[in-house]
Amino acid sequence: MPFTLPSRAGSDRPIPLDPGRRALLVSAVGAVLLAGCSDAGSDASGKRSAAAEQARARAAEDSAELLNRYDAVIAAHPALADRLRPLRAEVAEHARAFGGSGTRPSGSPSPSRKAPEVPADESGALAQLASTERQLADGRRTALTGVPGEQARLFASVAAAGDVHAYLLSEAGR
C-alpha cells in the first residue's frame, strides 16, 4: 500500500506521496525531531557523565558507519541515489548531532573505513539498509535509558527517524 496523507477537504481519495514528497516529509520530521537537541547530554550541573559521553561517542560512530553504508549503496547502485540522498543527509545530521562530523559529500566513502559489502540487486541493498536502520534504532532506544534528559531525547528522536528510514527503505514504504 502506498504511503499517503489524509484526503483533502471534500475529497474521499487520499493524497499519494511519491518518493520525492516522502523524502521531503521525512526530512521535515527529522528536522523537527532534532530541533533543540544540539546541547543534548548535559546533566543539571552542566557536566557530562563518562557513560553518557561513551554512549554519545558510540552513537556518532554508528551514524558514521551508517553514512558509509549509504555511500556504498549509492556507489553500487547509482539509480537509487535520488531516493537515498535525503535519508543519507539526515544520517549525516544525526552524526553531527551526536558530535561526529557527518560532512563527507554524498557517494564518497570514508577513506578510513572499509566499504561494506552491498548486495548486487537494488532490492537487496535497500533491505540491508532498512535492516541496519532498524538495528541502530533499537540500539538507540536501549541506550537512551542510560543517558540524561536532553541526550535521551536526542537518542529517542534519532531512533524514531531510523524507524521512518527503515519503513521508507522497505517494501512497505515504496
Backbone torsions as a table, in degrees:
resi	resn	phi	psi	omega
1	MET	NA	131.0	-178.5
2	PRO	-70.4	153.2	177.3
3	PHE	-73.9	128.5	-176.8
4	THR	-136.0	159.5	170.4
5	LEU	-97.4	160.0	176.0
6	PRO	-56.5	156.7	-176.4
7	SER	-67.6	158.1	175.8
8	ARG	-71.3	156.5	177.6
9	ALA	-58.1	131.1	177.9
10	GLY	85.0	2.5	179.8
11	SER	-123.8	143.3	178.8
12	ASP	-93.0	-9.6	-176.9
13	ARG	-93.3	135.5	175.4
14	PRO	-70.8	157.0	179.2
15	ILE	-89.6	113.6	-179.9
16	PRO	-71.2	146.3	176.3
17	LEU	-108.9	114.1	175.7
18	ASP	-74.0	170.5	-176.3
19	PRO	-54.8	-36.0	178.6
20	GLY	-65.5	-42.7	178.4
21	ARG	-68.1	-38.7	177.3
22	ARG	-60.6	-45.1	-178.9
23	ALA	-62.5	-41.0	178.2
24	LEU	-63.9	-43.0	178.6
25	LEU	-62.5	-44.7	-179.9
26	VAL	-63.7	-41.6	179.5
27	SER	-62.3	-42.4	179.5
28	ALA	-64.8	-43.0	178.7
29	VAL	-62.7	-43.9	179.1
30	GLY	-61.5	-41.3	179.6
31	ALA	-64.7	-41.6	178.8
32	VAL	-65.1	-42.2	-178.4
33	LEU	-65.0	-34.4	-177.9
34	LEU	-87.0	-12.9	-178.5
35	ALA	-59.8	132.5	177.4
36	GLY	81.3	5.0	-177.1
37	CYS	-106.3	8.2	-173.9
38	SER	-67.7	-22.6	178.8
39	ASP	-105.7	28.8	-177.7
40	ALA	-65.5	151.4	173.7
41	GLY	103.9	-6.4	179.5
42	SER	-88.2	139.0	173.1
43	ASP	-87.8	-175.1	-173.7
44	ALA	-58.6	-32.7	-178.1
45	SER	-88.4	1.0	178.1
46	GLY	85.5	2.8	178.8
47	LYS	-101.1	143.6	178.5
48	ARG	-101.3	137.4	178.7
49	SER	-75.6	157.8	179.3
50	ALA	-62.6	-39.3	-180.0
51	ALA	-65.3	-41.4	179.3
52	ALA	-65.6	-39.3	178.1
53	GLU	-64.7	-41.5	178.5
54	GLN	-63.3	-43.3	179.6
55	ALA	-62.9	-42.0	179.6
56	ARG	-66.2	-43.0	179.0
57	ALA	-63.7	-40.6	178.6
58	ARG	-64.9	-40.7	178.7
59	ALA	-64.4	-39.2	177.1
60	ALA	-63.5	-42.4	178.9
61	GLU	-64.7	-43.8	178.0
62	ASP	-60.5	-41.2	178.5
63	SER	-66.0	-38.3	177.5
64	ALA	-64.3	-39.8	177.0
65	GLU	-64.9	-41.3	178.6
66	LEU	-65.6	-39.9	176.3
67	LEU	-58.7	-43.2	177.7
68	ASN	-61.9	-39.3	178.9
69	ARG	-66.0	-43.1	176.7
70	TYR	-59.5	-43.8	179.9
71	ASP	-61.9	-39.8	179.4
72	ALA	-65.2	-40.6	179.0
73	VAL	-67.4	-42.3	178.7
74	ILE	-62.6	-40.9	179.3
75	ALA	-66.7	-39.1	-178.6
76	ALA	-77.8	-29.4	-176.6
77	HIS	-133.6	75.3	-177.4
78	PRO	-55.9	-26.2	179.4
79	ALA	-64.7	-20.3	179.4
80	LEU	-88.9	-5.9	-172.3
81	ALA	-55.7	-47.2	-178.6
82	ASP	-62.2	-36.7	179.8
83	ARG	-71.6	-36.3	-173.8
84	LEU	-88.8	-24.7	-175.9
85	ARG	-55.0	-44.6	179.6
86	PRO	-63.8	-38.4	178.5
87	LEU	-68.7	-40.5	177.5
88	ARG	-61.2	-41.6	179.1
89	ALA	-61.1	-39.0	177.4
90	GLU	-66.9	-38.7	177.9
91	VAL	-62.3	-39.4	176.8
92	ALA	-62.4	-39.7	176.7
93	GLU	-63.9	-40.1	178.3
94	HIS	-61.8	-43.9	179.1
95	ALA	-59.4	-43.7	178.6
96	ARG	-65.4	-39.9	-179.6
97	ALA	-63.0	-32.4	178.5
98	PHE	-85.7	-0.6	177.5
99	GLY	102.1	2.5	176.1
100	GLY	-85.1	-177.7	-177.9
101	SER	-88.0	-51.6	179.0
102	GLY	58.8	28.7	-171.5
103	THR	-107.5	0.3	-180.0
104	ARG	-64.7	143.8	174.4
105	PRO	-64.7	151.1	-179.2
106	SER	-59.1	138.9	176.6
107	GLY	82.7	4.1	178.8
108	SER	-113.5	97.8	-178.9
109	PRO	-58.6	148.4	179.2
110	SER	-61.8	130.6	179.5
111	PRO	-66.7	-23.4	-177.6
112	SER	-86.9	-6.1	-178.2
113	ARG	-117.2	143.6	174.5
114	LYS	-74.4	131.5	178.5
115	ALA	-65.2	131.0	179.6
116	PRO	-69.2	154.9	175.6
117	GLU	-70.5	139.1	-178.3
118	VAL	-120.4	130.9	176.2
119	PRO	-55.7	147.6	-176.9
120	ALA	-69.1	-27.8	-179.9
121	ASP	-97.0	147.4	-177.8
122	GLU	-60.4	-43.2	-177.8
123	SER	-65.1	-36.4	176.4
124	GLY	-66.2	-39.7	178.5
125	ALA	-64.6	-42.1	178.3
126	LEU	-66.2	-40.9	178.9
127	ALA	-63.2	-39.9	178.2
128	GLN	-64.3	-43.0	176.2
129	LEU	-61.8	-44.2	179.7
130	ALA	-60.6	-43.2	179.1
131	SER	-62.8	-42.6	178.6
132	THR	-63.8	-42.7	177.9
133	GLU	-60.2	-44.1	180.0
134	ARG	-62.8	-44.2	179.9
135	GLN	-62.2	-44.0	178.6
136	LEU	-65.2	-41.1	178.6
137	ALA	-61.2	-42.8	177.9
138	ASP	-62.1	-43.8	178.8
139	GLY	-63.4	-37.7	179.6
140	ARG	-70.6	-35.4	175.4
141	ARG	-64.7	-38.8	177.2
142	THR	-65.4	-43.5	-177.1
143	ALA	-68.8	-28.0	-174.9
144	LEU	-65.3	-20.8	179.7
145	THR	-72.7	-16.7	-178.0
146	GLY	-106.8	13.2	-179.2
147	VAL	-124.1	157.5	-179.1
148	PRO	-67.2	167.8	-172.2
149	GLY	-40.0	-64.4	-176.5
150	GLU	-63.4	-40.0	179.1
151	GLN	-67.7	-37.0	176.7
152	ALA	-61.5	-39.8	177.5
153	ARG	-63.7	-39.5	177.6
154	LEU	-62.5	-47.7	178.7
155	PHE	-59.3	-43.6	-179.8
156	ALA	-64.1	-42.7	-179.8
157	SER	-64.0	-44.5	-179.2
158	VAL	-70.1	-34.7	175.3
159	ALA	-62.8	-42.6	178.7
160	ALA	-63.7	-41.5	177.3
161	ALA	-62.9	-39.4	177.2
162	GLY	-62.0	-38.6	176.6
163	ASP	-62.4	-41.9	178.3
164	VAL	-64.6	-43.8	178.0
165	HIS	-58.7	-46.4	-179.5
166	ALA	-59.2	-42.1	178.2
167	TYR	-62.4	-48.0	-177.8
168	LEU	-65.2	-27.9	179.3
169	LEU	-82.9	-18.2	-176.2
170	SER	-83.5	172.9	177.1
171	GLU	-58.6	-37.0	-178.0
172	ALA	-65.2	-30.9	-176.8
173	GLY	-86.1	1.0	-177.8
174	ARG	-84.3	NA	NA
